[in-house]
Amino acid sequence: MFNTTQLTMLLDELANLSPSNDKEAEMLVVLRDAAEAAIRRNGYLWFSVD
């Protein structure tokens, strides 16, 4: 679970990544959008890999 402070750091890390293909670029957009939405709502973002 990522809080707003951690999400801001995640966005910084995502900004420094260079996707090697379209699928990776799409995933970065999805992650960025989700992080920004959680920050706007002062919420959390939960990643589940079940």
C-alpha positions in Angstrom: 0.0 0.0 0.0 1.4 3.4 -1.0 0.5 6.6 0.7 0.6 10.1 -1.0 4.2 10.7 0.0 5.3 7.4 -1.4 3.2 7.9 -4.5 4.9 11.1 -5.2 8.3 9.3 -5.0 6.9 6.6 -7.3 5.9 9.2 -9.8 9.4 10.6 -9.8 10.8 7.1 -10.4 8.3 6.5 -13.2 9.3 9.8 -14.9 12.8 8.5 -15.1 12.0 5.2 -16.8 12.3 4.7 -20.6 9.9 2.0 -21.8 11.4 -0.4 -24.4 8.1 -1.1 -26.1 4.5 0.0 -26.4 3.2 -2.4 -23.8 5.7 -1.0 -21.2 4.7 2.5 -22.1 1.1 1.7 -21.7 1.7 0.2 -18.2 3.6 3.3 -17.2 0.7 5.5 -18.2 -1.7 3.3 -16.2 0.5 3.4 -13.1 1.0 7.2 -13.4 -2.8 7.8 -13.8 -3.6 5.6 -10.8 -1.0 7.3 -8.6 -2.1 10.8 -9.6 -5.8 9.9 -8.9 -4.9 8.5 -5.5 -2.9 11.7 -4.7 -5.8 13.9 -5.7 -8.1 12.0 -3.4 -5.6 12.0 -0.5 -5.9 8.3 -0.6 -3.8 5.2 -1.0 -2.9 2.9 -3.9 -2.8 -0.9 -3.2 -1.0 -3.3 -5.4 -2.1 -6.9 -5.3 -0.2 -9.6 -7.2 -2.4 -12.6 -6.3 
